Amino acid sequence: MTKLTDQSLLKTASYWQGEWHDADSNFEVINPANGDVIAKVADSTATAAEKAVAAADKAFAGWAARPASERSELLLRWQQLLLEHQDDLGLLLTLEQGKPLAEAKGEIAYGASYMQWFAEEAKRVYGDTIPAKSGDQRIVVIKQPVGVVAAITPWNFPNAMIARKAAAALAAGCTFVVKPAQLTPLSALAMAELADRAGIPAGVFNVITSTDAKAIGDVLTQDKRVAKFSFTGSTKIGKQLAKQCAGTVKRVSLELGGNAPFIVFADADLDAAIDGLMASKFRNAGQTCVCTNRILVQQSIVEPFTEKLQQAIGKLKLGKGTDDNVDIGPLINNDACDKVDKLLHQALAMGAKLHCGGKRQATDSLFYFPTLVTGVNNDMAVAQDEIFGPVAAVQSFDDEAEAIALANATDSGLAAYFYSRDIGRCWRVAEALQYGMVGVNEGMVSNPTAPFGGVKQSGYGREGSKYGLDDYLDVKYLCLGGLDK
Ligand code: ADP
């Protein structure tokens, strides 16, 4: 493996109670760009997960009792260390996940930005006083951390999906246990190492690595000591885990799959729309839950739009994330490539037209050519399933009402985008789209100041923004009586 400047950021054991814990067996972490084994990581068991929960439970009271300003300072220290080690952390992330190095470093900065944001928000957990019904009473509302938070995170953002949750949890005064995706545990473990160096107390941030997602998930969703469960991943697993949480009535946040429409009206600035689309479609090789899945283009501009889009796609460079100037890295694994291929070929069989790409670089290669297909319709699986790959699938519509109806014809409701220069239309469409996030003449909407999250079957709960702490706080009402005696 390419050497890190600080080799001690490469950790291979689970981390709880401020200590590293090996397991009886290990699993391999594979570089998707070349199939190399990067590291062998502890395959921890349910017993380990219980120990991590116990550590978080033990640390909770002390952490919650720390003044918010102290928690804030520790989070800032952690953030600074992430930025100081951005090159190493970015390299580690590219090696295990595949995305181009510039994007990986961008993810580290993005993750760190949530730590900074919530370090600031920690100091602003305000309560309320409410006029009481009777003169001898006073009503006061305070906010308190919910307790131990458990999280399960996906492989597409191995750093940021953890940072986004942990920063909010720790800022609120909660302690945290995370099971990262089996495919990308190294970024999570490097974060634990830096949490340790930052002086985050033992038991406050814990990481369990494992191939047995179900066994670990059972503990994290069913242990009574866990007060809140936060999940980012597929809709199917999210639904199952939410059910498991019902047994102990845990607070739950879910950030599940999307099926983002990207609508281009005839009155749009086409070049701006192409720029926004390229960012939203091809980032991370199309493997994000807010990636454009369906490109809806008004009939009268389909031809010029397709031409411009094909030109832009033609400029994308496919290659190893560690090579220079690469735009698109490998997909995460063989199943991901097979899924993309299947969706595309179903669409072609149903009459869609291929303009470029449409295959892997070589048999068994995980590098999939950026692809453009037109003549898609909402009945095709490519429009209904999350593609999670570099396939731009274009369909057409006649008028605004049809665009809105097509865009909303899905069970998902995470992100949507549209381009128009008409201010009235911008308001109408923004309000009509049944999505948690809408980019209006904008293809990248995610940042720590804004609430990230979905509606419908894309989940509930918000990450980032002034709303982001709410998921980690209980509202407590104090009624002070007998004041006239
Ligand atoms: P994806 O298809 O993107 O991998 P998943 O929902 O399968 O999405 O995975 C997201 C996270 O959920 C990963 O950390 C994975 O290990 C975990 N996971 C998968 N299946 C289960 C399960 N049955 N119980 C708990 N966690 C699971």
Residues whose N, C-alpha, C, O or C-beta is under 5 A from the ligand:
A	BS01	ADP	I152 T153 P154 K179 P180 A181 Q182 A213 K214 G217 T232 G233 S234 I237
